[in-house]
Amino acid sequence: MNFEITHRDGAARRGRLHLAHGVVDTPAFMPVGTRAAVKGITVDRLHALDAQIILANTYHLLLRPGDDLIARLGGLNAFMGWDRPVLTDSGGYQVFSLAARRKLDEEGATFQSHLDGSRHTLTPESAVDVQARLGPDVAMMFDECPSWPATHDAAEAAMTRTLRWARRGRDRFLALSTGRAADVTRSNPAQVQFGIIQGGIYKDLRDRSVGGTVEVGFDAYAIGGLSVGEPVDVMYDLVAHTAPQLPDGQPRYLMGTGMPDDLVESVGRGIDLFDCVLPTRNARNGQLFTREGPLNIKHARYADDPQPLDPACGCETCRCHSRAYLRHLFLSGEMAAGILNTLHNLHFYLDTMRQIGKAIEFGTFETFKREFLHTFSRRLPA
Amino acid sequence: MNFEITHRDGAARRGRLHLAHGVVDTPAFMPVGTRAAVKGITVDRLHALDAQIILANTYHLLLRPGDDLIARLGGLNAFMGWDRPVLTDSGGYQVFSLAARRKLDEEGATFQSHLDGSRHTLTPESAVDVQARLGPDVAMMFDECPSWPATHDAAEAAMTRTLRWARRGRDRFLALSTGRAADVTRSNPAQVQFGIIQGGIYKDLRDRSVGGTVEVGFDAYAIGGLSVGEPVDVMYDLVAHTAPQLPDGQPRYLMGTGMPDDLVESVGRGIDLFDCVLPTRNARNGQLFTREGPLNIKHARYADDPQPLDPACGCETCRCHSRAYLRHLFLSGEMAAGILNTLHNLHFYLDTMRQIGKAIEFGTFETFKREFLHTFSRRLPA
């Protein structure tokens, strides 16, 4: 994996991340394709939106259709018909948030499928094996993400276990990639592995997590355990504290974030990669992003509004349709509502990232950020 | 409205129907966009599939968002962001199949909305007015479609009432289009109106219906009241009996039909226009059409089948995805399942119509029909 930083503007970085299936221009946002599909949109449209990398969830794919089946069909890219990079998480977060009867110990996690009750195990090693079969460009290490709020003791315990799991997961990954272990189908031999920093909201724990995880040595590092309920100021502060400690020459990924202004704020603190379900999930709920902030298309004020959703936007939804029509589709429960809303929200996120990137190239990121934050309101209008 | 028949092959006709929003090459299939949206697909994709005309339902649009609102926004084309022809039915069929507490008399129908219980009336005149506001290129007259099976007496009563309604509907349409009545917004001043032949399965009634409806004089004629439960052979026989009695120089529309082989059989009996929910509805249920016949993508035999749905098909779904992936999407309830399946089924229908048209041009329709019917099976494989 090669990562070039082409421009810097304060702590913000503009770069090119070279992965097995292509180049990702950073800062980049990864649409979430939980079950090997980004909800509401097809791969053809993801191409048209110029999404350069998407995320899929190991937990969901392990349960259905299964990592063995995906490996038999050539790995995630072949399975999905998507020819660009893919990143998979390790499944840890979903085991804690979705699975039934989960049991966690030093070895790993055992749990029951939320689909059919079948029993499964994920360990630092098996999460590597599953992701080897799935074959994304980037595999994430298996970590323990404490729920929020967590005491210092609880956050410390999860962080130190995550460090031990980092070593085990990295060892297994290297055993597979060097051929020392050959008992697992590797659908993508050029796969790389990212480590995850934990430590909750405690800076001393974040510091120790950075030190230990970097000592293990991964291809890049993610900040996990944020965007889990803590106030945004706390998140920004922890990102500002943690990101600069990570190796400068490697990409930094803030997991599960966030609102559009969170992306701008975090790029300004040195983050290169993001993923979040907000643009796609909110689209299906009728919450649509514009430069002024979100709007709720259900609102009666849009009933006969002939304007596009966002007059400043160039996406298909805004080029072809009025707010009145989008409201009608949403209230009627038409599939086109989900499709067009998803298209718009993903376009908004990806376009915001492109604007951020350009601003860094031109050395105008601070101006861009100030104007963006001045215009954008997180709150829905009354 | 201008209709040129450019080629004939037996009873089959190849033509060009010039409507306010463009040309329709006949024989043509109209995808159904009940609520001003074709389920599972956006207008951009309908363009890419080269759908030349779509159908929308007056009953649904009258109830939500309302014909007044659509008129304020410039009519159906502007409302939907669709720049090609639209046909609306008159609402009669849905009043009988969907509305609660419907009451039918010589004046028309009163009914309660299936959405909110609000009371509405549709008469031969008001159905014209509603469609004037909606503004499709083609408006259908208001008719009474008896349920199936119907006795000769019941079918005769509905047919003779439909004839009286034909006169009233045509008078109202002409009053609006000549400016004698100016109390209704006309969103599409070039709108034309089609009459509807009824008479159930009784040839003597069909003959009288043709005579009376043609005497009233419409821009074209539709055969209604078929595809309502009768055996296909009965339908084919009635189409063969009725179509040749309709004016040769005007397009003939068989309403609500059908399976792919029904289209081929009916073109061979002189039909030019079709509409049906089958390709879109069945797509959402996982039933996909191929040259061999329908297949059910849920079937376990497709679990790790790397082949495209239909190796002979050039649609996006077949170019980009395997049966295994489509099955996974369907079983996971992913929106992409509905989108990709709809895309494929509509492509299949529209492409079949294009092949039919080319065969008529080349004088090879009988050969095409024989080969199509030899290969295509209506039954799902076991």
Chai-1 contact restraints between the chains, C-beta under 6 A:
chainA,res_idxA,chainB,res_idxB,connection_type,confidence,min_distance_angstrom,max_distance_angstrom,comment,restraint_id
A,R35,B,S332,contact,1.0,0.0,6.0,A-B,restraint_1
A,A37,B,L329,contact,1.0,0.0,6.0,A-B,restraint_2
A,A37,B,E334,contact,1.0,0.0,6.0,A-B,restraint_3
A,A37,B,A336,contact,1.0,0.0,6.0,A-B,restraint_4
A,K39,B,M335,contact,1.0,0.0,6.0,A-B,restraint_5
A,G40,B,M335,contact,1.0,0.0,6.0,A-B,restraint_6
A,T42,B,A336,contact,1.0,0.0,6.0,A-B,restraint_7
A,T42,B,I339,contact,1.0,0.0,6.0,A-B,restraint_8
A,D44,B,E316,contact,1.0,0.0,6.0,A-B,restraint_9
A,P65,B,H328,contact,1.0,0.0,6.0,A-B,restraint_10
A,L69,B,D304,contact,1.0,0.0,6.0,A-B,restraint_11
A,R72,B,D304,contact,1.0,0.0,6.0,A-B,restraint_12
A,L73,B,P306,contact,1.0,0.0,6.0,A-B,restraint_13
A,L73,B,A324,contact,1.0,0.0,6.0,A-B,restraint_14
A,F79,B,Y325,contact,1.0,0.0,6.0,A-B,restraint_15
A,G81,B,C320,contact,1.0,0.0,6.0,A-B,restraint_16
A,G81,B,H321,contact,1.0,0.0,6.0,A-B,restraint_17
A,D304,B,L69,contact,1.0,0.0,6.0,A-B,restraint_18
A,D304,B,R72,contact,1.0,0.0,6.0,A-B,restraint_19
A,P306,B,L73,contact,1.0,0.0,6.0,A-B,restraint_20
A,E316,B,D44,contact,1.0,0.0,6.0,A-B,restraint_21
A,C320,B,G81,contact,1.0,0.0,6.0,A-B,restraint_22
A,H321,B,G81,contact,1.0,0.0,6.0,A-B,restraint_23
A,A324,B,L73,contact,1.0,0.0,6.0,A-B,restraint_24
A,Y325,B,F79,contact,1.0,0.0,6.0,A-B,restraint_25
A,H328,B,P65,contact,1.0,0.0,6.0,A-B,restraint_26
A,L329,B,A37,contact,1.0,0.0,6.0,A-B,restraint_27
A,S332,B,R35,contact,1.0,0.0,6.0,A-B,restraint_28
A,E334,B,A37,contact,1.0,0.0,6.0,A-B,restraint_29
A,M335,B,K39,contact,1.0,0.0,6.0,A-B,restraint_30
A,M335,B,G40,contact,1.0,0.0,6.0,A-B,restraint_31
A,M335,B,G338,contact,1.0,0.0,6.0,A-B,restraint_32
A,A336,B,A37,contact,1.0,0.0,6.0,A-B,restraint_33
A,A336,B,T42,contact,1.0,0.0,6.0,A-B,restraint_34
A,G338,B,M335,contact,1.0,0.0,6.0,A-B,restraint_35
A,I339,B,T42,contact,1.0,0.0,6.0,A-B,restraint_36
